[in-house]
Amino acid sequence: MRLPLFITDRFQHFFSHCINESVFFISVLLCFPAFLFQKSLLILAAEVLLFCILSLLRRGRIRLLPSLCIFLSVTFFALFSPYGKVLYTVGSFSITQGALETGLRRSFVLIGMVFLSQFAVASRISLPGKTGSFITVMFYYFDRIRSVQVPFEKGHILKNIDDRLYAAFYDEGAETVQAEHSNMPARFTCLGAVFTIGLPVLLYTLLIYSIKR
């Protein structure tokens, strides 16, 4: 799935000019516990949808097919450990409420962690210090390996992989990213601060609500 270019440019401008990448990265990491310990299956599904939308807005495109495969496979295999109320029976195979809910929860957690990780990490992430500079370039190369287009030839798998790594490594963009990192000032607008703080606050509020309900 890909957003129109004008929408992508608008949101990339927001993420690059209105928020502090270091604080934002930490803020998104704080969201993981609130997501993982969420009790309500319905709220968990809504949070997965939210992470999917946020990742799409930040990156401009996402791949839905791998997530769909994870959802179907994890949910399907969870049904082979039946327990709880029997919902449907197909021949000798019974679909139980407990097994279905377990499969849905596991698939939502896996998919949600993928989208939340994509949302937290961008190729132009800027973390402080020499370690932050190293991580910045590392994420850049990771993004390059994923996005570089090298045709795969049948019977030459190792050569194809080597060509992709070569194209990603011998790219001048990494030096540009590292230079931008060293000259990048800390940014924070009011809207960026509200967004950075509001996301973990929202998730923890939903977690407390599901526990107390």
C-alpha positions in Angstrom: 0.0 0.0 0.0 1.4 3.4 -1.0 0.1 6.9 -0.2 0.0 9.7 -2.8 3.2 11.6 -3.0 1.8 14.9 -1.7 0.5 13.3 1.5 3.8 11.4 2.0 5.8 14.7 1.6 3.5 16.5 4.1 3.9 13.9 6.8 7.6 13.4 6.2 8.1 17.1 6.7 6.2 16.9 10.0 8.3 14.1 11.3 11.6 15.7 10.2 10.9 19.3 11.3 8.4 19.1 14.1 9.7 16.4 16.4 12.9 15.5 18.1 13.9 12.1 16.7 15.7 11.0 19.9 12.8 11.7 22.2 10.3 10.4 19.7 12.2 7.1 19.4 12.2 6.6 23.2 8.5 7.6 23.3 7.6 4.9 20.8 9.7 2.3 22.7 7.7 3.1 25.8 4.5 2.2 23.9 5.6 -1.5 23.6 4.8 -2.5 27.2 1.3 -0.9 27.1 0.6 -2.7 23.8 2.0 -6.1 24.9 0.0 -6.2 28.2 -3.2 -5.0 26.7 -6.1 -7.2 28.0 -8.9 -6.3 25.6 -8.7 -8.1 22.3 -10.9 -5.4 20.7 -8.6 -2.6 21.9 -5.6 -4.6 20.8 -7.0 -4.9 17.3 -7.7 -1.1 17.2 -4.1 -0.4 18.3 -2.8 -2.6 15.5 -4.9 -0.6 13.0 -3.6 2.6 14.6 0.1 1.4 14.2 -0.6 0.4 10.7 -1.9 3.9 9.8 0.9 5.7 11.6 3.6 3.5 9.9 2.0 4.2 6.5 1.9 8.0 7.2 5.5 8.0 8.3 7.0 5.8 5.6 4.7 6.5 2.8 4.1 2.8 2.0 3.8 -0.5 3.8 3.4 -4.1 2.8 0.2 -5.7 3.9 0.6 -9.2 2.5 3.2 -10.4 5.0 1.0 -9.1 7.9 -2.0 -10.9 6.3 0.0 -14.2 6.1 1.1 -13.8 9.7 -2.5 -13.2 10.8 -3.9 -16.2 8.9 -1.2 -18.7 9.7 -0.9 -17.9 13.5 -4.6 -17.9 14.0 -5.1 -21.1 12.0 -2.5 -23.1 13.8 -3.7 -21.9 17.2 -7.0 -23.6 16.5 -5.3 -27.0 16.7 -5.1 -26.6 20.5 -8.8 -26.3 21.3 -10.1 -25.3 24.7 -13.0 -23.3 26.0 -16.5 -23.0 24.5 -17.1 -24.7 21.1 -18.1 -22.2 18.5 -18.2 -24.2 15.3 -17.7 -27.8 14.4 -16.5 -28.9 10.9 -16.6 -32.7 10.9 -14.4 -33.8 13.7 -12.6 -30.5 13.9 -13.9 -28.0 16.5 -13.2 -24.3 16.6 -13.2 -23.2 20.2 -13.5 -19.7 21.7 -10.3 -20.0 23.7 -8.1 -21.2 20.9 -9.5 -18.5 18.5 -8.9 -15.7 20.9 -5.4 -17.0 21.6 -4.6 -17.1 17.9 -6.0 -13.6 17.3 -4.1 -12.2 20.2 -0.8 -13.7 19.1 -1.3 -12.5 15.5 -2.3 -9.0 16.6 0.8 -8.8 18.9 3.2 -9.9 16.2 1.7 -7.6 13.5 1.4 -4.7 15.9 5.1 -5.0 16.9 6.1 -5.0 13.3 4.1 -1.8 12.5 5.2 -0.1 15.7 8.9 -0.9 15.0 8.5 0.5 11.4 6.9 3.6 12.9 9.6 4.0 15.5 12.5 3.6 13.1 13.2 5.6 9.9 16.3 5.7 7.7 16.9 9.3 8.8 16.5 8.7 12.6 18.9 11.0 14.6 20.1 9.8 17.9 22.8 11.7 19.9 26.5 11.0 20.1 28.8 8.7 18.2 26.6 5.7 19.0 23.6 7.6 17.6 25.6 8.4 14.4 26.4 4.7 14.0 22.8 3.7 14.5 21.7 6.3 12.0 23.9 4.9 9.3 23.0 1.3 10.2 19.3 2.1 9.8 20.0 3.8 6.5 21.8 0.7 5.1 19.0 -1.5 6.4 16.4 0.7 4.6 18.6 0.7 1.4 18.8 -3.1 1.4 15.1 -3.3 1.7 14.4 -0.8 -1.0 17.2 -1.2 -3.6 15.9 -2.9 -6.8 18.2 -5.7 -8.0 16.7 -8.3 -10.3 16.9 -11.8 -9.0 18.1 -14.4 -11.5 17.1 -18.0 -11.2 19.9 -20.2 -10.0 22.1 -17.3 -8.9 20.8 -16.6 -5.4 24.1 -15.9 -3.8 25.2 -13.6 -6.6 21.8 -11.7 -6.4 22.2 -11.2 -2.7 25.8 -10.0 -3.1 24.7 -7.6 -5.8 22.0 -6.2 -3.5 24.5 -5.7 -0.7 27.0 -4.1 -3.0 24.4 -1.7 -4.4 23.4 -0.7 -0.8 26.9 -0.4 0.5 28.5 1.6 -2.3 26.0 4.4 -2.0 27.0 8.0 -1.2 23.8 8.6 0.7 25.2 7.2 4.0 27.9 9.9 4.2 25.2 12.5 3.6 23.0 11.0 6.3 26.0 11.0 8.7 26.8 14.6 7.9 23.2 15.7 8.4 23.1 13.8 11.7 26.1 15.8 13.0 24.6 19.1 12.0 21.0 18.4 12.9 19.6 20.6 15.7 17.1 19.3 18.3 13.6 20.1 17.0 10.4 20.3 18.9 7.2 22.2 18.0 4.1 22.3 20.1 2.3 19.9 17.8 5.3 17.6 17.7 5.5 17.5 21.5 1.8 16.8 21.8 2.1 13.9 19.3 5.2 12.5 21.0 3.7 12.5 24.5 0.2 11.8 23.5 0.8 8.4 21.9 2.2 6.6 25.0 -0.3 8.4 27.2 -3.1 7.1 25.0 -1.9 3.5 25.0 -1.4 3.4 28.8 -4.8 5.0 29.3 -6.3 2.2 27.3 -4.3 -0.4 29.2 -5.6 0.9 32.6 -9.1 1.0 31.2 -9.0 -2.6 30.1 -7.5 -3.7 33.5 -10.1 -1.9 35.5 -13.1 -2.9 33.3 
